[in-house]
Amino acid sequence: MPNAKVLSEKQAVVEALVERLGNASAGVLVDYQGITVAEDTALRAEMRKESVDYTVVKNTLTRIAVKKLGMDELDPVLNGSTSLATSTTDPIAPFRIIADYSKKLGDRFNVKAAFMEGKILSEQEIAELSTLTSKNDLYAKLAGSLNAIIAGLAVCLSEVIEKNGGAAAPAAE
């Protein structure tokens, strides 16, 4: 029979995992066996930069957490070495970072499974999501587009003012 203190600690870990998985907009389970300390350090730095929570998880405790959340489809992949990358802000970030590292590291770093908004994703969906740009990149593109539109409107407005001899165009009645 396990020690009461150990059991209590494990229950706390499960509850923390339930909260983490439940609050995550997306997450990726990874088999990380064989990567070096330097590679792991670089990966963790990239994850932190993108506000992605990345940790090694215990399969048994994760299995209990996913069962509590009704994500039992993840159970078959919870064996061997398992790490978990989750994000509450940018749902694409974990997919993009994990896909990049998977390409760099080959068979030593593989996606086991992934989920988004509580739905377990297929391999094809995971591959498609990993090719999308980040939320910040999309915001930057939107800001650039809006800036171009505003600049275009300013040019048009100055042409109208110039056409009217420097005075504002008359208001339509």
N, C-alpha and C positions, 0 to 999 in steps of 0.2 A: 504494500500500500504506500503510495507516495506521501511524502512529508506534506503537512498542511500548508507550510510556507511555500514550498515549490508549487503545489497545486494552485495556490492563490496567485502566484506570480504568472503561471501559465494562463490562468483565466484572465488576468489583466492584459496579457499579450494578445489573447484572442479578442477581447473586447476592443483593444486598440486597433487591431486588424479589421474588425467589423466596421468600426468608425471610419478608418482610413479608406477601405474599399467602398463603403456606402457613400462617402462624401466625394470620392474621386469622379471626375468627369470621364476619365479614361485610365486604363492601366494595362501593363504588359508584363507577363510572366516570362522569365528568361532562364535558359540553361547556360550558366556562365563558366562551366568547368574548363579549366586549362588556361584562363587568361592570367597574365602576369600582374604583379602588384602595380607596376607602372601603368599598364593598360587600364586596370581597375580605377586607379587614382585619376587618370585623365577622364574616364567615363563619368565618375562621380562629380568631377569639377564641371563638366559639361551639363550634367543633370542639374546641379545646383544653380548654374547660370540661367537655366530655363525654368527654374522653380518646380523641378520634378523631384519627387521624393523617391529615392532609390535605396533599397535595403535588401540584404539577404534574408530570406524568411524560412521558417521551419515548416516543412510540408504538412505535418500532422496538425499543427496549430492553424495553418492557413486553410486546411481542409475543413476544420470545424467552423472557421469564420465564413468561408464561402457557402457552406451548408446553411448557416444562419441567415445568409442573405438570399438564399434561393438560387445561387449560381453554381449548382452541383455539376454543371457541364465542365467545370474546371478541374474536378476531382482527378480524372485520369492522367493529367499532366503533372500532378503534384508528387513527383518522385525525383530522385537524384538531386543535383544541386539546383536550387531555385532562388532567383532574385525577383523582386517586384519593383516596377517603376510606375508611379501613379502621379497624376496631376489634377489639381482642382481648378486651375486657371486656364491653361492652354491644352485642350484635349489631344491635339496633334503632336505636341512636343515629345512625349515618350515614344511614340511610334517612329518619328523622324530620327531621333537620337539613337534608338535601339537599332533601327535599320542601317544607319550609317556605320555603327560599330560592328554589326553583324557582317556587313560587306568587308570591312577592314580585317576582322579577326577570323572570318571563315567558320569552320566547324567547331571552333572553341567557344562560340557565342551565338546561341540560337533562340529564336522566339518559340516559346512553348504554346502560349495562348494569349489572348487579349480580350478586353471588354471595353465597351463605351456605353455610358449611361445605363449600366446594369445588364446590357445585352452582350452575350458572348459572340465574338466576331469570327468569321471564317478566314482562312488563310488569304483568300483573294481580297477580302475587305481590309485585312491588316496591311497587305502589300499596297493597296490603293491609298490608304490613309498615310502611309509612310512617305509618299511622294508629294503630299500637300505641303504648302509653305506654312510657316508659323503664323499665329495670330498677330504678332507684332509686325511681321512682314506685310500681312494683309492690310493692317492699319496704315502702314507707311505708304503702300500703293494707293489706298483710298485717299489719304491726305495729299499725295502728289497729284492725283486726278482732280480733287477738289481745288487745289491750288491752280492747276492749269485752267480749269473752268473759270475761276475768279479772275485770273489774268486775262483770259479771253474776253470776259465781260467788261473789264476795265478798258481794254483796247477799243472795243465796240462803243463804249460810252464816250471815250475821248474823241472818237471819230464823229459821233453824233453831235457832240458839243462843238467840235471844230466846224462841222458842216453848217451849224446854225449860227455861225459867226461868234462863237465863244459864249453864247448864252445857252442856258438849258433848254431842252426841247419843250415846246408848249404842251401843257397837259391836255389829254383827250377829254372831251366833255361828253 
